[in-house]
Amino acid sequence: MDTKQIEYIIKIADEGSITRAAEKLFITQSALSQQLQKLEKELGAPLFVRNKSD
């Protein structure tokens, strides 16, 4: 885990949404999701509960 990944996790938690966090971080939602999945795989546990918006 590096400082950029910690920044990403904090922003996702603050925003409550990967999409909104990506906008605030000026990266694509896809790139942020990939980084989150990479970190979760490294840690061996999910960090957030994902809900689909209707």
mmCIF file of the N, C-alpha and C atoms, coordinates in Angstrom:
data_MODEL
# 
_entry.id   MODEL 
# 
loop_
_atom_site.group_PDB 
_atom_site.id 
_atom_site.type_symbol 
_atom_site.label_atom_id 
_atom_site.label_alt_id 
_atom_site.label_comp_id 
_atom_site.label_asym_id 
_atom_site.label_entity_id 
_atom_site.label_seq_id 
_atom_site.pdbx_PDB_ins_code 
_atom_site.Cartn_x 
_atom_site.Cartn_y 
_atom_site.Cartn_z 
_atom_site.occupancy 
_atom_site.B_iso_or_equiv 
_atom_site.pdbx_formal_charge 
_atom_site.auth_seq_id 
_atom_site.auth_comp_id 
_atom_site.auth_asym_id 
_atom_site.auth_atom_id 
_atom_site.pdbx_PDB_model_num 
ATOM 1   N N  . MET A 1 1  ? 0.850   -1.173  0.000   1.00 0.00 ? 1  MET A N  1 
ATOM 2   C CA . MET A 1 1  ? 0.000   0.000   0.000   1.00 0.00 ? 1  MET A CA 1 
ATOM 3   C C  . MET A 1 1  ? 0.897   1.237   0.000   1.00 0.00 ? 1  MET A C  1 
ATOM 4   N N  . ASP A 1 2  ? 0.552   2.189   -0.874  1.00 0.00 ? 2  ASP A N  1 
ATOM 5   C CA . ASP A 1 2  ? 1.327   3.421   -0.898  1.00 0.00 ? 2  ASP A CA 1 
ATOM 6   C C  . ASP A 1 2  ? 0.430   4.614   -0.552  1.00 0.00 ? 2  ASP A C  1 
ATOM 7   N N  . THR A 1 3  ? 1.019   5.774   -0.478  1.00 0.00 ? 3  THR A N  1 
ATOM 8   C CA . THR A 1 3  ? 0.262   6.961   -0.048  1.00 0.00 ? 3  THR A CA 1 
ATOM 9   C C  . THR A 1 3  ? -0.841  7.326   -1.034  1.00 0.00 ? 3  THR A C  1 
ATOM 10  N N  . LYS A 1 4  ? -0.643  7.079   -2.315  1.00 0.00 ? 4  LYS A N  1 
ATOM 11  C CA . LYS A 1 4  ? -1.674  7.372   -3.320  1.00 0.00 ? 4  LYS A CA 1 
ATOM 12  C C  . LYS A 1 4  ? -2.900  6.488   -3.075  1.00 0.00 ? 4  LYS A C  1 
ATOM 13  N N  . GLN A 1 5  ? -2.674  5.218   -2.771  1.00 0.00 ? 5  GLN A N  1 
ATOM 14  C CA . GLN A 1 5  ? -3.794  4.316   -2.493  1.00 0.00 ? 5  GLN A CA 1 
ATOM 15  C C  . GLN A 1 5  ? -4.546  4.745   -1.236  1.00 0.00 ? 5  GLN A C  1 
ATOM 16  N N  . ILE A 1 6  ? -3.829  5.209   -0.243  1.00 0.00 ? 6  ILE A N  1 
ATOM 17  C CA . ILE A 1 6  ? -4.480  5.702   0.978   1.00 0.00 ? 6  ILE A CA 1 
ATOM 18  C C  . ILE A 1 6  ? -5.329  6.923   0.653   1.00 0.00 ? 6  ILE A C  1 
ATOM 19  N N  . GLU A 1 7  ? -4.800  7.820   -0.173  1.00 0.00 ? 7  GLU A N  1 
ATOM 20  C CA . GLU A 1 7  ? -5.557  8.995   -0.602  1.00 0.00 ? 7  GLU A CA 1 
ATOM 21  C C  . GLU A 1 7  ? -6.843  8.563   -1.313  1.00 0.00 ? 7  GLU A C  1 
ATOM 22  N N  . TYR A 1 8  ? -6.752  7.568   -2.174  1.00 0.00 ? 8  TYR A N  1 
ATOM 23  C CA . TYR A 1 8  ? -7.920  7.081   -2.905  1.00 0.00 ? 8  TYR A CA 1 
ATOM 24  C C  . TYR A 1 8  ? -8.976  6.521   -1.947  1.00 0.00 ? 8  TYR A C  1 
ATOM 25  N N  . ILE A 1 9  ? -8.540  5.706   -0.987  1.00 0.00 ? 9  ILE A N  1 
ATOM 26  C CA . ILE A 1 9  ? -9.475  5.102   -0.028  1.00 0.00 ? 9  ILE A CA 1 
ATOM 27  C C  . ILE A 1 9  ? -10.186 6.186   0.784   1.00 0.00 ? 9  ILE A C  1 
ATOM 28  N N  . ILE A 1 10 ? -9.440  7.151   1.230   1.00 0.00 ? 10 ILE A N  1 
ATOM 29  C CA . ILE A 1 10 ? -10.033 8.235   2.024   1.00 0.00 ? 10 ILE A CA 1 
ATOM 30  C C  . ILE A 1 10 ? -11.051 9.012   1.197   1.00 0.00 ? 10 ILE A C  1 
ATOM 31  N N  . LYS A 1 11 ? -10.718 9.301   -0.053  1.00 0.00 ? 11 LYS A N  1 
ATOM 32  C CA . LYS A 1 11 ? -11.629 10.066  -0.906  1.00 0.00 ? 11 LYS A CA 1 
ATOM 33  C C  . LYS A 1 11 ? -12.896 9.267   -1.196  1.00 0.00 ? 11 LYS A C  1 
ATOM 34  N N  . ILE A 1 12 ? -12.783 7.963   -1.428  1.00 0.00 ? 12 ILE A N  1 
ATOM 35  C CA . ILE A 1 12 ? -13.968 7.130   -1.649  1.00 0.00 ? 12 ILE A CA 1 
ATOM 36  C C  . ILE A 1 12 ? -14.845 7.147   -0.405  1.00 0.00 ? 12 ILE A C  1 
ATOM 37  N N  . ALA A 1 13 ? -14.236 6.995   0.753   1.00 0.00 ? 13 ALA A N  1 
ATOM 38  C CA . ALA A 1 13 ? -14.996 7.004   2.008   1.00 0.00 ? 13 ALA A CA 1 
ATOM 39  C C  . ALA A 1 13 ? -15.659 8.362   2.230   1.00 0.00 ? 13 ALA A C  1 
ATOM 40  N N  . ASP A 1 14 ? -14.945 9.450   1.987   1.00 0.00 ? 14 ASP A N  1 
ATOM 41  C CA . ASP A 1 14 ? -15.502 10.795  2.166   1.00 0.00 ? 14 ASP A CA 1 
ATOM 42  C C  . ASP A 1 14 ? -16.676 11.055  1.238   1.00 0.00 ? 14 ASP A C  1 
ATOM 43  N N  . GLU A 1 15 ? -16.528 10.642  -0.019  1.00 0.00 ? 15 GLU A N  1 
ATOM 44  C CA . GLU A 1 15 ? -17.556 10.914  -1.029  1.00 0.00 ? 15 GLU A CA 1 
ATOM 45  C C  . GLU A 1 15 ? -18.699 9.899   -0.994  1.00 0.00 ? 15 GLU A C  1 
ATOM 46  N N  . GLY A 1 16 ? -18.430 8.698   -0.469  1.00 0.00 ? 16 GLY A N  1 
ATOM 47  C CA . GLY A 1 16 ? -19.459 7.657   -0.443  1.00 0.00 ? 16 GLY A CA 1 
ATOM 48  C C  . GLY A 1 16 ? -19.765 7.081   -1.804  1.00 0.00 ? 16 GLY A C  1 
ATOM 49  N N  . SER A 1 17 ? -18.883 7.332   -2.766  1.00 0.00 ? 17 SER A N  1 
ATOM 50  C CA . SER A 1 17 ? -19.110 6.898   -4.141  1.00 0.00 ? 17 SER A CA 1 
ATOM 51  C C  . SER A 1 17 ? -17.782 6.865   -4.886  1.00 0.00 ? 17 SER A C  1 
ATOM 52  N N  . ILE A 1 18 ? -17.554 5.783   -5.601  1.00 0.00 ? 18 ILE A N  1 
ATOM 53  C CA . ILE A 1 18 ? -16.339 5.688   -6.406  1.00 0.00 ? 18 ILE A CA 1 
ATOM 54  C C  . ILE A 1 18 ? -16.393 6.705   -7.545  1.00 0.00 ? 18 ILE A C  1 
ATOM 55  N N  . THR A 1 19 ? -17.561 6.864   -8.134  1.00 0.00 ? 19 THR A N  1 
ATOM 56  C CA . THR A 1 19 ? -17.705 7.812   -9.240  1.00 0.00 ? 19 THR A CA 1 
ATOM 57  C C  . THR A 1 19 ? -17.405 9.241   -8.803  1.00 0.00 ? 19 THR A C  1 
ATOM 58  N N  . ARG A 1 20 ? -17.995 9.668   -7.688  1.00 0.00 ? 20 ARG A N  1 
ATOM 59  C CA . ARG A 1 20 ? -17.745 11.038  -7.200  1.00 0.00 ? 20 ARG A CA 1 
ATOM 60  C C  . ARG A 1 20 ? -16.295 11.209  -6.753  1.00 0.00 ? 20 ARG A C  1 
ATOM 61  N N  . ALA A 1 21 ? -15.736 10.173  -6.128  1.00 0.00 ? 21 ALA A N  1 
ATOM 62  C CA . ALA A 1 21 ? -14.340 10.246  -5.705  1.00 0.00 ? 21 ALA A CA 1 
ATOM 63  C C  . ALA A 1 21 ? -13.423 10.393  -6.919  1.00 0.00 ? 21 ALA A C  1 
ATOM 64  N N  . ALA A 1 22 ? -13.699 9.637   -7.964  1.00 0.00 ? 22 ALA A N  1 
ATOM 65  C CA . ALA A 1 22 ? -12.882 9.718   -9.182  1.00 0.00 ? 22 ALA A CA 1 
ATOM 66  C C  . ALA A 1 22 ? -12.942 11.124  -9.771  1.00 0.00 ? 22 ALA A C  1 
ATOM 67  N N  . GLU A 1 23 ? -14.126 11.722  -9.780  1.00 0.00 ? 23 GLU A N  1 
ATOM 68  C CA . GLU A 1 23 ? -14.260 13.088  -10.296 1.00 0.00 ? 23 GLU A CA 1 
ATOM 69  C C  . GLU A 1 23 ? -13.406 14.063  -9.485  1.00 0.00 ? 23 GLU A C  1 
ATOM 70  N N  . LYS A 1 24 ? -13.439 13.933  -8.175  1.00 0.00 ? 24 LYS A N  1 
ATOM 71  C CA . LYS A 1 24 ? -12.672 14.830  -7.310  1.00 0.00 ? 24 LYS A CA 1 
ATOM 72  C C  . LYS A 1 24 ? -11.162 14.595  -7.446  1.00 0.00 ? 24 LYS A C  1 
ATOM 73  N N  . LEU A 1 25 ? -10.775 13.358  -7.746  1.00 0.00 ? 25 LEU A N  1 
ATOM 74  C CA . LEU A 1 25 ? -9.366  13.015  -7.896  1.00 0.00 ? 25 LEU A CA 1 
ATOM 75  C C  . LEU A 1 25 ? -8.856  13.249  -9.321  1.00 0.00 ? 25 LEU A C  1 
ATOM 76  N N  . PHE A 1 26 ? -9.771  13.619  -10.237 1.00 0.00 ? 26 PHE A N  1 
ATOM 77  C CA . PHE A 1 26 ? -9.432  13.868  -11.639 1.00 0.00 ? 26 PHE A CA 1 
ATOM 78  C C  . PHE A 1 26 ? -8.851  12.634  -12.320 1.00 0.00 ? 26 PHE A C  1 
ATOM 79  N N  . ILE A 1 27 ? -9.457  11.473  -12.012 1.00 0.00 ? 27 ILE A N  1 
ATOM 80  C CA . ILE A 1 27 ? -9.108  10.229  -12.702 1.00 0.00 ? 27 ILE A CA 1 
ATOM 81  C C  . ILE A 1 27 ? -10.415 9.567   -13.125 1.00 0.00 ? 27 ILE A C  1 
ATOM 82  N N  . THR A 1 28 ? -10.324 8.573   -13.993 1.00 0.00 ? 28 THR A N  1 
ATOM 83  C CA . THR A 1 28 ? -11.546 7.893   -14.431 1.00 0.00 ? 28 THR A CA 1 
ATOM 84  C C  . THR A 1 28 ? -12.055 6.960   -13.340 1.00 0.00 ? 28 THR A C  1 
ATOM 85  N N  . GLN A 1 29 ? -13.343 6.711   -13.385 1.00 0.00 ? 29 GLN A N  1 
ATOM 86  C CA . GLN A 1 29 ? -13.961 5.795   -12.425 1.00 0.00 ? 29 GLN A CA 1 
ATOM 87  C C  . GLN A 1 29 ? -13.350 4.399   -12.585 1.00 0.00 ? 29 GLN A C  1 
ATOM 88  N N  . SER A 1 30 ? -13.089 4.024   -13.813 1.00 0.00 ? 30 SER A N  1 
ATOM 89  C CA . SER A 1 30 ? -12.491 2.721   -14.099 1.00 0.00 ? 30 SER A CA 1 
ATOM 90  C C  . SER A 1 30 ? -11.111 2.583   -13.456 1.00 0.00 ? 30 SER A C  1 
ATOM 91  N N  . ALA A 1 31 ? -10.292 3.604   -13.588 1.00 0.00 ? 31 ALA A N  1 
ATOM 92  C CA . ALA A 1 31 ? -8.940  3.566   -13.005 1.00 0.00 ? 31 ALA A CA 1 
ATOM 93  C C  . ALA A 1 31 ? -9.006  3.484   -11.483 1.00 0.00 ? 31 ALA A C  1 
ATOM 94  N N  . LEU A 1 32 ? -9.918  4.228   -10.891 1.00 0.00 ? 32 LEU A N  1 
ATOM 95  C CA . LEU A 1 32 ? -10.053 4.200   -9.430  1.00 0.00 ? 32 LEU A CA 1 
ATOM 96  C C  . LEU A 1 32 ? -10.550 2.834   -8.965  1.00 0.00 ? 32 LEU A C  1 
ATOM 97  N N  . SER A 1 33 ? -11.517 2.278   -9.671  1.00 0.00 ? 33 SER A N  1 
ATOM 98  C CA . SER A 1 33 ? -12.016 0.942   -9.322  1.00 0.00 ? 33 SER A CA 1 
ATOM 99  C C  . SER A 1 33 ? -10.919 -0.106  -9.416  1.00 0.00 ? 33 SER A C  1 
ATOM 100 N N  . GLN A 1 34 ? -10.099 -0.012  -10.444 1.00 0.00 ? 34 GLN A N  1 
ATOM 101 C CA . GLN A 1 34 ? -8.989  -0.958  -10.611 1.00 0.00 ? 34 GLN A CA 1 
ATOM 102 C C  . GLN A 1 34 ? -7.993  -0.849  -9.471  1.00 0.00 ? 34 GLN A C  1 
ATOM 103 N N  . GLN A 1 35 ? -7.684  0.379   -9.058  1.00 0.00 ? 35 GLN A N  1 
ATOM 104 C CA . GLN A 1 35 ? -6.761  0.576   -7.941  1.00 0.00 ? 35 GLN A CA 1 
ATOM 105 C C  . GLN A 1 35 ? -7.345  0.011   -6.646  1.00 0.00 ? 35 GLN A C  1 
ATOM 106 N N  . LEU A 1 36 ? -8.646  0.222   -6.445  1.00 0.00 ? 36 LEU A N  1 
ATOM 107 C CA . LEU A 1 36 ? -9.308  -0.298  -5.251  1.00 0.00 ? 36 LEU A CA 1 
ATOM 108 C C  . LEU A 1 36 ? -9.285  -1.828  -5.254  1.00 0.00 ? 36 LEU A C  1 
ATOM 109 N N  . GLN A 1 37 ? -9.597  -2.437  -6.389  1.00 0.00 ? 37 GLN A N  1 
ATOM 110 C CA . GLN A 1 37 ? -9.579  -3.897  -6.485  1.00 0.00 ? 37 GLN A CA 1 
ATOM 111 C C  . GLN A 1 37 ? -8.180  -4.448  -6.254  1.00 0.00 ? 37 GLN A C  1 
ATOM 112 N N  . LYS A 1 38 ? -7.180  -3.771  -6.771  1.00 0.00 ? 38 LYS A N  1 
ATOM 113 C CA . LYS A 1 38 ? -5.789  -4.191  -6.570  1.00 0.00 ? 38 LYS A CA 1 
ATOM 114 C C  . LYS A 1 38 ? -5.427  -4.173  -5.082  1.00 0.00 ? 38 LYS A C  1 
ATOM 115 N N  . LEU A 1 39 ? -5.817  -3.116  -4.401  1.00 0.00 ? 39 LEU A N  1 
ATOM 116 C CA . LEU A 1 39 ? -5.525  -3.001  -2.978  1.00 0.00 ? 39 LEU A CA 1 
ATOM 117 C C  . LEU A 1 39 ? -6.295  -4.048  -2.174  1.00 0.00 ? 39 LEU A C  1 
ATOM 118 N N  . GLU A 1 40 ? -7.566  -4.255  -2.504  1.00 0.00 ? 40 GLU A N  1 
ATOM 119 C CA . GLU A 1 40 ? -8.361  -5.265  -1.806  1.00 0.00 ? 40 GLU A CA 1 
ATOM 120 C C  . GLU A 1 40 ? -7.753  -6.654  -1.993  1.00 0.00 ? 40 GLU A C  1 
ATOM 121 N N  . LYS A 1 41 ? -7.256  -6.943  -3.188  1.00 0.00 ? 41 LYS A N  1 
ATOM 122 C CA . LYS A 1 41 ? -6.609  -8.239  -3.441  1.00 0.00 ? 41 LYS A CA 1 
ATOM 123 C C  . LYS A 1 41 ? -5.344  -8.367  -2.598  1.00 0.00 ? 41 LYS A C  1 
ATOM 124 N N  . GLU A 1 42 ? -4.580  -7.274  -2.530  1.00 0.00 ? 42 GLU A N  1 
ATOM 125 C CA . GLU A 1 42 ? -3.348  -7.262  -1.741  1.00 0.00 ? 42 GLU A CA 1 
ATOM 126 C C  . GLU A 1 42 ? -3.640  -7.513  -0.259  1.00 0.00 ? 42 GLU A C  1 
ATOM 127 N N  . LEU A 1 43 ? -4.712  -6.906  0.231   1.00 0.00 ? 43 LEU A N  1 
ATOM 128 C CA . LEU A 1 43 ? -5.074  -7.040  1.647   1.00 0.00 ? 43 LEU A CA 1 
ATOM 129 C C  . LEU A 1 43 ? -5.871  -8.308  1.938   1.00 0.00 ? 43 LEU A C  1 
ATOM 130 N N  . GLY A 1 44 ? -6.478  -8.866  0.896   1.00 0.00 ? 44 GLY A N  1 
ATOM 131 C CA . GLY A 1 44 ? -7.257  -10.087 1.060   1.00 0.00 ? 44 GLY A CA 1 
ATOM 132 C C  . GLY A 1 44 ? -8.637  -9.868  1.666   1.00 0.00 ? 44 GLY A C  1 
ATOM 133 N N  . ALA A 1 45 ? -9.161  -8.653  1.523   1.00 0.00 ? 45 ALA A N  1 
ATOM 134 C CA . ALA A 1 45 ? -10.479 -8.347  2.090   1.00 0.00 ? 45 ALA A CA 1 
ATOM 135 C C  . ALA A 1 45 ? -11.083 -7.143  1.383   1.00 0.00 ? 45 ALA A C  1 
ATOM 136 N N  . PRO A 1 46 ? -12.414 -7.126  1.252   1.00 0.00 ? 46 PRO A N  1 
ATOM 137 C CA . PRO A 1 46 ? -13.056 -5.943  0.658   1.00 0.00 ? 46 PRO A CA 1 
ATOM 138 C C  . PRO A 1 46 ? -12.976 -4.768  1.635   1.00 0.00 ? 46 PRO A C  1 
ATOM 139 N N  . LEU A 1 47 ? -12.830 -3.568  1.092   1.00 0.00 ? 47 LEU A N  1 
ATOM 140 C CA . LEU A 1 47 ? -12.741 -2.374  1.931   1.00 0.00 ? 47 LEU A CA 1 
ATOM 141 C C  . LEU A 1 47 ? -14.059 -1.619  1.988   1.00 0.00 ? 47 LEU A C  1 
ATOM 142 N N  . PHE A 1 48 ? -14.904 -1.824  0.968   1.00 0.00 ? 48 PHE A N  1 
ATOM 143 C CA . PHE A 1 48 ? -16.185 -1.125  0.908   1.00 0.00 ? 48 PHE A CA 1 
ATOM 144 C C  . PHE A 1 48 ? -17.281 -2.090  0.476   1.00 0.00 ? 48 PHE A C  1 
ATOM 145 N N  . VAL A 1 49 ? -18.496 -1.804  0.928   1.00 0.00 ? 49 VAL A N  1 
ATOM 146 C CA . VAL A 1 49 ? -19.668 -2.528  0.461   1.00 0.00 ? 49 VAL A CA 1 
ATOM 147 C C  . VAL A 1 49 ? -20.125 -1.824  -0.804  1.00 0.00 ? 49 VAL A C  1 
ATOM 148 N N  . ARG A 1 50 ? -20.249 -2.560  -1.877  1.00 0.00 ? 50 ARG A N  1 
ATOM 149 C CA . ARG A 1 50 ? -20.658 -1.963  -3.149  1.00 0.00 ? 50 ARG A CA 1 
ATOM 150 C C  . ARG A 1 50 ? -22.146 -2.181  -3.370  1.00 0.00 ? 50 ARG A C  1 
ATOM 151 N N  . ASN A 1 51 ? -22.821 -1.093  -3.703  1.00 0.00 ? 51 ASN A N  1 
ATOM 152 C CA . ASN A 1 51 ? -24.247 -1.142  -4.018  1.00 0.00 ? 51 ASN A CA 1 
ATOM 153 C C  . ASN A 1 51 ? -24.456 -0.561  -5.404  1.00 0.00 ? 51 ASN A C  1 
ATOM 154 N N  . LYS A 1 52 ? -25.282 -1.226  -6.185  1.00 0.00 ? 52 LYS A N  1 
ATOM 155 C CA . LYS A 1 52 ? -25.627 -0.695  -7.493  1.00 0.00 ? 52 LYS A CA 1 
ATOM 156 C C  . LYS A 1 52 ? -26.707 0.353   -7.339  1.00 0.00 ? 52 LYS A C  1 
ATOM 157 N N  . SER A 1 53 ? -26.521 1.500   -7.972  1.00 0.00 ? 53 SER A N  1 
ATOM 158 C CA . SER A 1 53 ? -27.543 2.550   -7.946  1.00 0.00 ? 53 SER A CA 1 
ATOM 159 C C  . SER A 1 53 ? -28.565 2.259   -9.034  1.00 0.00 ? 53 SER A C  1 
ATOM 160 N N  . ASP A 1 54 ? -29.828 2.447   -8.702  1.00 0.00 ? 54 ASP A N  1 
ATOM 161 C CA . ASP A 1 54 ? -30.891 2.215   -9.692  1.00 0.00 ? 54 ASP A CA 1 
ATOM 162 C C  . ASP A 1 54 ? -31.310 3.507   -10.345 1.00 0.00 ? 54 ASP A C  1 
# 
